[in-house]
């Protein structure tokens, strides 16, 4: 694989890219409960699986 720089004009500026990356990091740090449009419960991101370490999340499936 090769890495070649400056072969194409950028679609967005570096400044815009950096701002978006900072916003993504900010939202990730706040977690799912900070976004009111997500369907979360009182236990979202608060309970971890003891085996795999993944966070609890609500499933819409009826089992």
CHARMM-style PDB file with segment names, atoms N, HN, CA, C and O in Angstrom:
ATOM      1  N   UNK     1       0.840  -1.159   0.000  1.00  0.00      PROA
ATOM      2  CA  UNK     1       0.000   0.000   0.000  1.00  0.00      PROA
ATOM      3  C   UNK     1       0.898   1.238   0.000  1.00  0.00      PROA
ATOM      4  O   UNK     1       1.961   1.246   0.620  1.00  0.00      PROA
ATOM      5  N   UNK     2       0.462   2.266  -0.693  1.00  0.00      PROA
ATOM      6  HN  UNK     2      -0.402   2.260  -1.196  1.00  0.00      PROA
ATOM      7  CA  UNK     2       1.249   3.489  -0.811  1.00  0.00      PROA
ATOM      8  C   UNK     2       0.513   4.658  -0.183  1.00  0.00      PROA
ATOM      9  O   UNK     2      -0.717   4.701  -0.195  1.00  0.00      PROA
ATOM     10  N   UNK     3       1.257   5.600   0.362  1.00  0.00      PROA
ATOM     11  HN  UNK     3       2.256   5.565   0.372  1.00  0.00      PROA
ATOM     12  CA  UNK     3       0.711   6.822   0.934  1.00  0.00      PROA
ATOM     13  C   UNK     3       1.247   7.987   0.119  1.00  0.00      PROA
ATOM     14  O   UNK     3       2.452   8.238   0.090  1.00  0.00      PROA
ATOM     15  N   UNK     4       0.334   8.698  -0.545  1.00  0.00      PROA
ATOM     16  HN  UNK     4      -0.644   8.494  -0.521  1.00  0.00      PROA
ATOM     17  CA  UNK     4       0.724   9.836  -1.375  1.00  0.00      PROA
ATOM     18  C   UNK     4      -0.066  11.047  -0.903  1.00  0.00      PROA
ATOM     19  O   UNK     4      -1.291  10.987  -0.792  1.00  0.00      PROA
ATOM     20  N   UNK     5       0.620  12.134  -0.630  1.00  0.00      PROA
ATOM     21  HN  UNK     5       1.614  12.183  -0.720  1.00  0.00      PROA
ATOM     22  CA  UNK     5      -0.042  13.341  -0.132  1.00  0.00      PROA
ATOM     23  C   UNK     5      -0.235  14.365  -1.242  1.00  0.00      PROA
ATOM     24  O   UNK     5       0.496  14.386  -2.232  1.00  0.00      PROA
ATOM     25  N   UNK     6      -1.239  15.212  -1.048  1.00  0.00      PROA
ATOM     26  HN  UNK     6      -1.833  15.196  -0.243  1.00  0.00      PROA
ATOM     27  CA  UNK     6      -1.525  16.350  -1.933  1.00  0.00      PROA
ATOM     28  C   UNK     6      -1.798  15.940  -3.374  1.00  0.00      PROA
ATOM     29  O   UNK     6      -1.370  16.622  -4.305  1.00  0.00      PROA
ATOM     30  N   UNK     7      -2.504  14.835  -3.564  1.00  0.00      PROA
ATOM     31  HN  UNK     7      -2.851  14.281  -2.808  1.00  0.00      PROA
ATOM     32  CA  UNK     7      -2.846  14.415  -4.916  1.00  0.00      PROA
ATOM     33  C   UNK     7      -4.237  14.876  -5.327  1.00  0.00      PROA
ATOM     34  O   UNK     7      -4.544  14.946  -6.518  1.00  0.00      PROA
ATOM     35  N   UNK     8      -5.090  15.195  -4.336  1.00  0.00      PROA
ATOM     36  HN  UNK     8      -4.841  15.138  -3.369  1.00  0.00      PROA
ATOM     37  CA  UNK     8      -6.452  15.647  -4.601  1.00  0.00      PROA
ATOM     38  C   UNK     8      -6.741  16.878  -3.749  1.00  0.00      PROA
ATOM     39  O   UNK     8      -6.213  16.998  -2.644  1.00  0.00      PROA
ATOM     40  N   UNK     9      -7.559  17.784  -4.240  1.00  0.00      PROA
ATOM     41  HN  UNK     9      -7.988  17.687  -5.139  1.00  0.00      PROA
ATOM     42  CA  UNK     9      -7.936  18.926  -3.403  1.00  0.00      PROA
ATOM     43  C   UNK     9      -8.861  18.445  -2.273  1.00  0.00      PROA
ATOM     44  O   UNK     9      -9.695  17.569  -2.501  1.00  0.00      PROA
ATOM     45  N   UNK    10      -8.728  18.995  -1.078  1.00  0.00      PROA
ATOM     46  HN  UNK    10      -8.051  19.707  -0.893  1.00  0.00      PROA
ATOM     47  CA  UNK    10      -9.567  18.546   0.042  1.00  0.00      PROA
ATOM     48  C   UNK    10     -11.027  18.944  -0.160  1.00  0.00      PROA
ATOM     49  O   UNK    10     -11.322  19.999  -0.721  1.00  0.00      PROA
ATOM     50  N   UNK    11     -11.929  18.090   0.302  1.00  0.00      PROA
ATOM     51  HN  UNK    11     -11.689  17.233   0.757  1.00  0.00      PROA
ATOM     52  CA  UNK    11     -13.362  18.374   0.219  1.00  0.00      PROA
ATOM     53  C   UNK    11     -13.750  19.396   1.277  1.00  0.00      PROA
ATOM     54  O   UNK    11     -14.545  20.298   1.013  1.00  0.00      PROA
ATOM     55  N   UNK    12     -13.186  19.256   2.486  1.00  0.00      PROA
ATOM     56  HN  UNK    12     -12.540  18.523   2.701  1.00  0.00      PROA
ATOM     57  CA  UNK    12     -13.413  20.216   3.563  1.00  0.00      PROA
ATOM     58  C   UNK    12     -12.066  20.710   4.060  1.00  0.00      PROA
ATOM     59  O   UNK    12     -11.036  20.075   3.829  1.00  0.00      PROA
ATOM     60  N   UNK    13     -12.080  21.840   4.739  1.00  0.00      PROA
ATOM     61  HN  UNK    13     -12.916  22.356   4.926  1.00  0.00      PROA
ATOM     62  CA  UNK    13     -10.826  22.392   5.251  1.00  0.00      PROA
ATOM     63  C   UNK    13     -10.358  21.593   6.472  1.00  0.00      PROA
ATOM     64  O   UNK    13     -11.150  20.896   7.106  1.00  0.00      PROA
ATOM     65  N   UNK    14      -9.096  21.697   6.786  1.00  0.00      PROA
ATOM     66  HN  UNK    14      -8.453  22.263   6.270  1.00  0.00      PROA
ATOM     67  CA  UNK    14      -8.533  21.017   7.958  1.00  0.00      PROA
ATOM     68  C   UNK    14      -9.185  21.541   9.226  1.00  0.00      PROA
ATOM     69  O   UNK    14      -9.415  20.783  10.169  1.00  0.00      PROA
ATOM     70  N   UNK    15      -9.483  22.838   9.253  1.00  0.00      PROA
ATOM     71  HN  UNK    15      -9.296  23.453   8.487  1.00  0.00      PROA
ATOM     72  CA  UNK    15     -10.125  23.448  10.420  1.00  0.00      PROA
ATOM     73  C   UNK    15     -11.504  22.827  10.671  1.00  0.00      PROA
ATOM     74  O   UNK    15     -11.842  22.515  11.813  1.00  0.00      PROA
ATOM     75  N   UNK    16     -12.299  22.648   9.617  1.00  0.00      PROA
ATOM     76  HN  UNK    16     -12.025  22.901   8.689  1.00  0.00      PROA
ATOM     77  CA  UNK    16     -13.611  22.029   9.742  1.00  0.00      PROA
ATOM     78  C   UNK    16     -13.475  20.594  10.212  1.00  0.00      PROA
ATOM     79  O   UNK    16     -14.222  20.157  11.088  1.00  0.00      PROA
ATOM     80  N   UNK    17     -12.546  19.864   9.653  1.00  0.00      PROA
ATOM     81  HN  UNK    17     -11.939  20.220   8.941  1.00  0.00      PROA
ATOM     82  CA  UNK    17     -12.306  18.473  10.051  1.00  0.00      PROA
ATOM     83  C   UNK    17     -11.976  18.386  11.537  1.00  0.00      PROA
ATOM     84  O   UNK    17     -12.516  17.540  12.251  1.00  0.00      PROA
ATOM     85  N   UNK    18     -11.084  19.268  12.000  1.00  0.00      PROA
ATOM     86  HN  UNK    18     -10.645  19.954  11.420  1.00  0.00      PROA
ATOM     87  CA  UNK    18     -10.684  19.258  13.408  1.00  0.00      PROA
ATOM     88  C   UNK    18     -11.855  19.587  14.328  1.00  0.00      PROA
ATOM     89  O   UNK    18     -11.985  18.989  15.396  1.00  0.00      PROA
ATOM     90  N   UNK    19     -12.719  20.540  13.925  1.00  0.00      PROA
ATOM     91  HN  UNK    19     -12.614  21.025  13.058  1.00  0.00      PROA
ATOM     92  CA  UNK    19     -13.884  20.897  14.734  1.00  0.00      PROA
ATOM     93  C   UNK    19     -14.861  19.734  14.834  1.00  0.00      PROA
ATOM     94  O   UNK    19     -15.412  19.477  15.905  1.00  0.00      PROA
ATOM     95  N   UNK    20     -15.078  19.036  13.735  1.00  0.00      PROA
ATOM     96  HN  UNK    20     -14.631  19.245  12.865  1.00  0.00      PROA
ATOM     97  CA  UNK    20     -15.988  17.890  13.736  1.00  0.00      PROA
ATOM     98  C   UNK    20     -15.427  16.774  14.614  1.00  0.00      PROA
ATOM     99  O   UNK    20     -16.175  16.153  15.368  1.00  0.00      PROA
ATOM    100  N   UNK    21     -14.139  16.515  14.530  1.00  0.00      PROA
ATOM    101  HN  UNK    21     -13.531  17.020  13.917  1.00  0.00      PROA
ATOM    102  CA  UNK    21     -13.530  15.481  15.368  1.00  0.00      PROA
ATOM    103  C   UNK    21     -13.665  15.830  16.850  1.00  0.00      PROA
ATOM    104  O   UNK    21     -13.915  14.952  17.676  1.00  0.00      PROA
ATOM    105  N   UNK    22     -13.500  17.108  17.184  1.00  0.00      PROA
ATOM    106  HN  UNK    22     -13.297  17.821  16.513  1.00  0.00      PROA
ATOM    107  CA  UNK    22     -13.656  17.545  18.576  1.00  0.00      PROA
ATOM    108  C   UNK    22     -15.104  17.359  19.044  1.00  0.00      PROA
ATOM    109  O   UNK    22     -15.332  16.951  20.183  1.00  0.00      PROA
ATOM    110  N   UNK    23     -16.072  17.649  18.190  1.00  0.00      PROA
ATOM    111  HN  UNK    23     -15.886  17.980  17.265  1.00  0.00      PROA
ATOM    112  CA  UNK    23     -17.483  17.479  18.533  1.00  0.00      PROA
ATOM    113  C   UNK    23     -17.832  15.998  18.714  1.00  0.00      PROA
ATOM    114  O   UNK    23     -18.585  15.645  19.622  1.00  0.00      PROA
ATOM    115  N   UNK    24     -17.291  15.143  17.862  1.00  0.00      PROA
ATOM    116  HN  UNK    24     -16.679  15.431  17.125  1.00  0.00      PROA
ATOM    117  CA  UNK    24     -17.512  13.700  17.999  1.00  0.00      PROA
ATOM    118  C   UNK    24     -16.960  13.214  19.336  1.00  0.00      PROA
ATOM    119  O   UNK    24     -17.609  12.428  20.026  1.00  0.00      PROA
ATOM    120  N   UNK    25     -15.777  13.672  19.701  1.00  0.00      PROA
ATOM    121  HN  UNK    25     -15.249  14.310  19.141  1.00  0.00      PROA
ATOM    122  CA  UNK    25     -15.172  13.275  20.980  1.00  0.00      PROA
ATOM    123  C   UNK    25     -15.997  13.792  22.150  1.00  0.00      PROA
ATOM    124  O   UNK    25     -16.168  13.082  23.141  1.00  0.00      PROA
ATOM    125  N   UNK    26     -16.514  15.019  22.054  1.00  0.00      PROA
ATOM    126  HN  UNK    26     -16.375  15.596  21.249  1.00  0.00      PROA
ATOM    127  CA  UNK    26     -17.330  15.604  23.121  1.00  0.00      PROA
ATOM    128  C   UNK    26     -18.606  14.787  23.324  1.00  0.00      PROA
ATOM    129  O   UNK    26     -18.973  14.472  24.456  1.00  0.00      PROA
ATOM    130  N   UNK    27     -19.278  14.447  22.225  1.00  0.00      PROA
ATOM    131  HN  UNK    27     -18.980  14.703  21.305  1.00  0.00      PROA
ATOM    132  CA  UNK    27     -20.514  13.672  22.321  1.00  0.00      PROA
ATOM    133  C   UNK    27     -20.252  12.264  22.853  1.00  0.00      PROA
ATOM    134  O   UNK    27     -21.063  11.721  23.604  1.00  0.00      PROA
ATOM    135  N   UNK    28     -19.127  11.678  22.466  1.00  0.00      PROA
ATOM    136  HN  UNK    28     -18.468  12.119  21.857  1.00  0.00      PROA
ATOM    137  CA  UNK    28     -18.783  10.345  22.948  1.00  0.00      PROA
ATOM    138  C   UNK    28     -18.562  10.365  24.455  1.00  0.00      PROA
ATOM    139  O   UNK    28     -18.954   9.437  25.162  1.00  0.00      PROA
ATOM    140  N   UNK    29     -17.927  11.434  24.940  1.00  0.00      PROA
ATOM    141  HN  UNK    29     -17.608  12.188  24.366  1.00  0.00      PROA
ATOM    142  CA  UNK    29     -17.658  11.561  26.365  1.00  0.00      PROA
ATOM    143  C   UNK    29     -18.953  11.737  27.164  1.00  0.00      PROA
ATOM    144  O   UNK    29     -19.068  11.225  28.277  1.00  0.00      PROA
ATOM    145  N   UNK    30     -19.930  12.461  26.598  1.00  0.00      PROA
ATOM    146  HN  UNK    30     -19.837  12.877  25.694  1.00  0.00      PROA
ATOM    147  CA  UNK    30     -21.198  12.682  27.288  1.00  0.00      PROA
ATOM    148  C   UNK    30     -22.046  11.425  27.345  1.00  0.00      PROA
ATOM    149  O   UNK    30     -22.805  11.236  28.296  1.00  0.00      PROA
ATOM    150  N   UNK    31     -21.931  10.564  26.346  1.00  0.00      PROA
ATOM    151  HN  UNK    31     -21.315  10.718  25.574  1.00  0.00      PROA
ATOM    152  CA  UNK    31     -22.679   9.320  26.333  1.00  0.00      PROA
ATOM    153  C   UNK    31     -24.040   9.456  25.677  1.00  0.00      PROA
ATOM    154  O   UNK    31     -24.432  10.539  25.243  1.00  0.00      PROA
ATOM    155  N   UNK    32     -24.749   8.347  25.611  1.00  0.00      PROA
ATOM    156  HN  UNK    32     -24.430   7.467  25.963  1.00  0.00      PROA
ATOM    157  CA  UNK    32     -26.030   8.289  24.913  1.00  0.00      PROA
ATOM    158  C   UNK    32     -27.105   9.102  25.609  1.00  0.00      PROA
ATOM    159  O   UNK    32     -28.013   9.602  24.945  1.00  0.00      PROA
ATOM    160  N   UNK    33     -27.036   9.251  26.911  1.00  0.00      PROA
ATOM    161  HN  UNK    33     -26.298   8.845  27.451  1.00  0.00      PROA
ATOM    162  CA  UNK    33     -28.076   9.956  27.651  1.00  0.00      PROA
ATOM    163  C   UNK    33     -28.088  11.451  27.356  1.00  0.00      PROA
ATOM    164  O   UNK    33     -29.080  12.113  27.659  1.00  0.00      PROA
ATOM    165  N   UNK    34     -27.037  12.003  26.783  1.00  0.00      PROA
ATOM    166  HN  UNK    34     -26.231  11.465  26.537  1.00  0.00      PROA
ATOM    167  CA  UNK    34     -26.982  13.431  26.463  1.00  0.00      PROA
ATOM    168  C   UNK    34     -27.751  13.764  25.195  1.00  0.00      PROA
ATOM    169  O   UNK    34     -28.047  14.934  24.948  1.00  0.00      PROA
ATOM    170  N   UNK    35     -28.083  12.763  24.384  1.00  0.00      PROA
ATOM    171  HN  UNK    35     -27.842  11.813  24.584  1.00  0.00      PROA
ATOM    172  CA  UNK    35     -28.790  12.981  23.130  1.00  0.00      PROA
ATOM    173  C   UNK    35     -30.254  12.597  23.314  1.00  0.00      PROA
ATOM    174  O   UNK    35     -30.575  11.416  23.444  1.00  0.00      PROA
ATOM    175  N   UNK    36     -31.145  13.592  23.326  1.00  0.00      PROA
ATOM    176  HN  UNK    36     -30.884  14.551  23.221  1.00  0.00      PROA
ATOM    177  CA  UNK    36     -32.556  13.325  23.605  1.00  0.00      PROA
ATOM    178  C   UNK    36     -33.255  12.581  22.474  1.00  0.00      PROA
ATOM    179  O   UNK    36     -34.338  12.034  22.684  1.00  0.00      PROA
ATOM    180  N   UNK    37     -32.671  12.547  21.291  1.00  0.00      PROA
ATOM    181  HN  UNK    37     -31.792  12.992  21.121  1.00  0.00      PROA
ATOM    182  CA  UNK    37     -33.309  11.856  20.174  1.00  0.00      PROA
ATOM    183  C   UNK    37     -33.093  10.340  20.217  1.00  0.00      PROA
ATOM    184  O   UNK    37     -33.768   9.608  19.493  1.00  0.00      PROA
ATOM    185  N   UNK    38     -32.168   9.856  21.049  1.00  0.00      PROA
ATOM    186  HN  UNK    38     -31.620  10.451  21.637  1.00  0.00      PROA
ATOM    187  CA  UNK    38     -31.920   8.420  21.168  1.00  0.00      PROA
ATOM    188  C   UNK    38     -32.893   7.796  22.155  1.00  0.00      PROA
ATOM    189  O   UNK    38     -33.253   8.408  23.160  1.00  0.00      PROA
ATOM    190  N   UNK    39     -33.310   6.582  21.861  1.00  0.00      PROA
ATOM    191  HN  UNK    39     -33.018   6.085  21.044  1.00  0.00      PROA
ATOM    192  CA  UNK    39     -34.210   5.850  22.735  1.00  0.00      PROA
ATOM    193  C   UNK    39     -33.376   5.156  23.810  1.00  0.00      PROA
ATOM    194  O   UNK    39     -32.827   4.079  23.579  1.00  0.00      PROA
ATOM    195  N   UNK    40     -33.286   5.772  24.974  1.00  0.00      PROA
ATOM    196  HN  UNK    40     -33.732   6.647  25.162  1.00  0.00      PROA
ATOM    197  CA  UNK    40     -32.478   5.229  26.061  1.00  0.00      PROA
ATOM    198  C   UNK    40     -33.358   4.963  27.277  1.00  0.00      PROA
ATOM    199  O   UNK    40     -34.456   5.508  27.393  1.00  0.00      PROA
ATOM    200  N   UNK    41     -32.871   4.133  28.168  1.00  0.00      PROA
ATOM    201  HN  UNK    41     -31.979   3.690  28.073  1.00  0.00      PROA
ATOM    202  CA  UNK    41     -33.567   3.852  29.411  1.00  0.00      PROA
ATOM    203  C   UNK    41     -32.720   4.349  30.576  1.00  0.00      PROA
ATOM    204  O   UNK    41     -31.634   4.892  30.379  1.00  0.00      PROA
ATOM    205  N   UNK    42     -33.223   4.158  31.783  1.00  0.00      PROA
ATOM    206  HN  UNK    42     -34.106   3.717  31.943  1.00  0.00      PROA
ATOM    207  CA  UNK    42     -32.498   4.600  32.973  1.00  0.00      PROA
ATOM    208  C   UNK    42     -31.171   3.854  33.140  1.00  0.00      PROA
ATOM    209  O   UNK    42     -30.261   4.341  33.811  1.00  0.00      PROA
ATOM    210  N   UNK    43     -31.065   2.669  32.525  1.00  0.00      PROA
ATOM    211  HN  UNK    43     -31.804   2.274  31.980  1.00  0.00      PROA
ATOM    212  CA  UNK    43     -29.862   1.855  32.700  1.00  0.00      PROA
ATOM    213  C   UNK    43     -28.883   1.926  31.527  1.00  0.00      PROA
ATOM    214  O   UNK    43     -27.830   1.288  31.558  1.00  0.00      PROA
ATOM    215  N   UNK    44     -29.224   2.695  30.501  1.00  0.00      PROA
ATOM    216  HN  UNK    44     -30.079   3.213  30.476  1.00  0.00      PROA
ATOM    217  CA  UNK    44     -28.353   2.794  29.327  1.00  0.00      PROA
ATOM    218  C   UNK    44     -26.979   3.318  29.731  1.00  0.00      PROA
ATOM    219  O   UNK    44     -26.872   4.339  30.411  1.00  0.00      PROA
ATOM    220  N   UNK    45     -25.945   2.625  29.315  1.00  0.00      PROA
ATOM    221  HN  UNK    45     -26.032   1.796  28.763  1.00  0.00      PROA
ATOM    222  CA  UNK    45     -24.537   2.972  29.560  1.00  0.00      PROA
ATOM    223  C   UNK    45     -24.142   2.932  31.027  1.00  0.00      PROA
ATOM    224  O   UNK    45     -23.071   3.421  31.387  1.00  0.00      PROA
ATOM    225  N   UNK    46     -24.980   2.364  31.877  1.00  0.00      PROA
ATOM    226  HN  UNK    46     -25.849   1.967  31.585  1.00  0.00      PROA
ATOM    227  CA  UNK    46     -24.642   2.314  33.296  1.00  0.00      PROA
ATOM    228  C   UNK    46     -24.328   0.901  33.763  1.00  0.00      PROA
ATOM    229  O   UNK    46     -23.649   0.720  34.773  1.00  0.00      PROA
ATOM    230  N   UNK    47     -24.810  -0.095  33.044  1.00  0.00      PROA
ATOM    231  HN  UNK    47     -25.362   0.052  32.223  1.00  0.00      PROA
ATOM    232  CA  UNK    47     -24.602  -1.482  33.437  1.00  0.00      PROA
ATOM    233  C   UNK    47     -23.699  -2.165  32.413  1.00  0.00      PROA
ATOM    234  O   UNK    47     -23.934  -2.063  31.209  1.00  0.00      PROA
ATOM    235  N   UNK    48     -22.671  -2.859  32.888  1.00  0.00      PROA
ATOM    236  HN  UNK    48     -22.480  -2.942  33.866  1.00  0.00      PROA
ATOM    237  CA  UNK    48     -21.746  -3.567  32.006  1.00  0.00      PROA
ATOM    238  C   UNK    48     -21.892  -5.066  32.180  1.00  0.00      PROA
ATOM    239  O   UNK    48     -22.201  -5.553  33.268  1.00  0.00      PROA
ATOM    240  N   UNK    49     -21.665  -5.793  31.092  1.00  0.00      PROA
ATOM    241  HN  UNK    49     -21.414  -5.398  30.208  1.00  0.00      PROA
ATOM    242  CA  UNK    49     -21.643  -7.244  31.144  1.00  0.00      PROA
ATOM    243  C   UNK    49     -20.363  -7.683  31.874  1.00  0.00      PROA
ATOM    244  O   UNK    49     -19.273  -7.187  31.590  1.00  0.00      PROA
ATOM    245  N   UNK    50     -20.515  -8.603  32.798  1.00  0.00      PROA
ATOM    246  HN  UNK    50     -21.401  -9.007  33.028  1.00  0.00      PROA
ATOM    247  CA  UNK    50     -19.363  -9.091  33.544  1.00  0.00      PROA
ATOM    248  C   UNK    50     -18.431  -9.959  32.722  1.00  0.00      PROA
ATOM    249  O   UNK    50     -17.266 -10.133  33.079  1.00  0.00      PROA
ATOM    250  N   UNK    51     -18.936 -10.510  31.615  1.00  0.00      PROA
ATOM    251  HN  UNK    51     -19.882 -10.369  31.325  1.00  0.00      PROA
ATOM    252  CA  UNK    51     -18.114 -11.390  30.784  1.00  0.00      PROA
ATOM    253  C   UNK    51     -17.352 -10.628  29.697  1.00  0.00      PROA
ATOM    254  O   UNK    51     -16.136 -10.764  29.564  1.00  0.00      PROA
ATOM    255  N   UNK    52     -18.083  -9.831  28.927  1.00  0.00      PROA
ATOM    256  HN  UNK    52     -19.072  -9.721  29.035  1.00  0.00      PROA
ATOM    257  CA  UNK    52     -17.436  -9.178  27.780  1.00  0.00      PROA
ATOM    258  C   UNK    52     -17.139  -7.704  28.001  1.00  0.00      PROA
ATOM    259  O   UNK    52     -16.335  -7.128  27.268  1.00  0.00      PROA
ATOM    260  N   UNK    53     -17.771  -7.073  28.995  1.00  0.00      PROA
ATOM    261  HN  UNK    53     -18.424  -7.541  29.590  1.00  0.00      PROA
ATOM    262  CA  UNK    53     -17.504  -5.669  29.289  1.00  0.00      PROA
ATOM    263  C   UNK    53     -18.328  -4.681  28.466  1.00  0.00      PROA
ATOM    264  O   UNK    53     -18.153  -3.470  28.597  1.00  0.00      PROA
ATOM    265  N   UNK    54     -19.226  -5.191  27.617  1.00  0.00      PROA
ATOM    266  HN  UNK    54     -19.368  -6.175  27.511  1.00  0.00      PROA
ATOM    267  CA  UNK    54     -20.055  -4.291  26.812  1.00  0.00      PROA
ATOM    268  C   UNK    54     -21.139  -3.664  27.689  1.00  0.00      PROA
ATOM    269  O   UNK    54     -21.563  -4.236  28.693  1.00  0.00      PROA
ATOM    270  N   UNK    55     -21.573  -2.469  27.275  1.00  0.00      PROA
ATOM    271  HN  UNK    55     -21.228  -2.005  26.459  1.00  0.00      PROA
ATOM    272  CA  UNK    55     -22.602  -1.752  28.011  1.00  0.00      PROA
ATOM    273  C   UNK    55     -23.980  -2.297  27.662  1.00  0.00      PROA
ATOM    274  O   UNK    55     -24.224  -2.747  26.543  1.00  0.00      PROA
ATOM    275  N   UNK    56     -24.889  -2.245  28.660  1.00  0.00      PROA
ATOM    276  HN  UNK    56     -24.690  -1.879  29.569  1.00  0.00      PROA
ATOM    277  CA  UNK    56     -26.271  -2.633  28.443  1.00  0.00      PROA
ATOM    278  C   UNK    56     -26.917  -1.671  27.467  1.00  0.00      PROA
ATOM    279  O   UNK    56     -26.667  -0.467  27.515  1.00  0.00      PROA
ATOM    280  N   UNK    57     -27.753  -2.204  26.577  1.00  0.00      PROA
ATOM    281  HN  UNK    57     -27.956  -3.182  26.538  1.00  0.00      PROA
ATOM    282  CA  UNK    57     -28.563  -1.348  25.727  1.00  0.00      PROA
ATOM    283  C   UNK    57     -29.877  -2.044  25.458  1.00  0.00      PROA
ATOM    284  O   UNK    57     -29.956  -3.271  25.400  1.00  0.00      PROA
ATOM    285  N   UNK    58     -30.879  -1.255  25.298  1.00  0.00      PROA
ATOM    286  HN  UNK    58     -30.815  -0.258  25.345  1.00  0.00      PROA
ATOM    287  CA  UNK    58     -32.225  -1.783  25.113  1.00  0.00      PROA
ATOM    288  C   UNK    58     -32.362  -2.413  23.739  1.00  0.00      PROA
ATOM    289  O   UNK    58     -31.875  -1.877  22.743  1.00  0.00      PROA
ATOM    290  N   UNK    59     -33.026  -3.548  23.697  1.00  0.00      PROA
ATOM    291  HN  UNK    59     -33.422  -3.983  24.505  1.00  0.00      PROA
ATOM    292  CA  UNK    59     -33.294  -4.220  22.437  1.00  0.00      PROA
ATOM    293  C   UNK    59     -34.769  -4.060  22.117  1.00  0.00      PROA
ATOM    294  O   UNK    59     -35.620  -4.246  22.986  1.00  0.00      PROA
ATOM    295  N   UNK    60     -35.072  -3.718  20.885  1.00  0.00      PROA
ATOM    296  HN  UNK    60     -34.381  -3.566  20.178  1.00  0.00      PROA
ATOM    297  CA  UNK    60     -36.464  -3.559  20.466  1.00  0.00      PROA
ATOM    298  C   UNK    60     -37.110  -4.869  20.075  1.00  0.00      PROA
ATOM    299  O   UNK    60     -38.298  -4.898  19.753  1.00  0.00      PROA
ATOM    300  N   UNK    61     -36.360  -5.949  20.096  1.00  0.00      PROA
ATOM    301  HN  UNK    61     -35.395  -5.926  20.358  1.00  0.00      PROA
ATOM    302  CA  UNK    61     -36.871  -7.248  19.692  1.00  0.00      PROA
ATOM    303  C   UNK    61     -37.695  -7.877  20.804  1.00  0.00      PROA
ATOM    304  O   UNK    61     -37.352  -7.777  21.982  1.00  0.00      PROA
ATOM    305  N   UNK    62     -38.765  -8.514  20.422  1.00  0.00      PROA
ATOM    306  HN  UNK    62     -39.043  -8.595  19.465  1.00  0.00      PROA
ATOM    307  CA  UNK    62     -39.563  -9.261  21.404  1.00  0.00      PROA
ATOM    308  C   UNK    62     -39.133 -10.717  21.327  1.00  0.00      PROA
ATOM    309  O   UNK    62     -39.169 -11.337  20.265  1.00  0.00      PROA
ATOM    310  N   UNK    63     -38.734 -11.238  22.450  1.00  0.00      PROA
ATOM    311  HN  UNK    63     -38.705 -10.733  23.313  1.00  0.00      PROA
ATOM    312  CA  UNK    63     -38.244 -12.605  22.475  1.00  0.00      PROA
ATOM    313  C   UNK    63     -39.112 -13.480  23.333  1.00  0.00      PROA
ATOM    314  OT1 UNK    63     -38.844 -14.674  23.468  1.00  0.00      PROA
TER     315      UNK     63
END
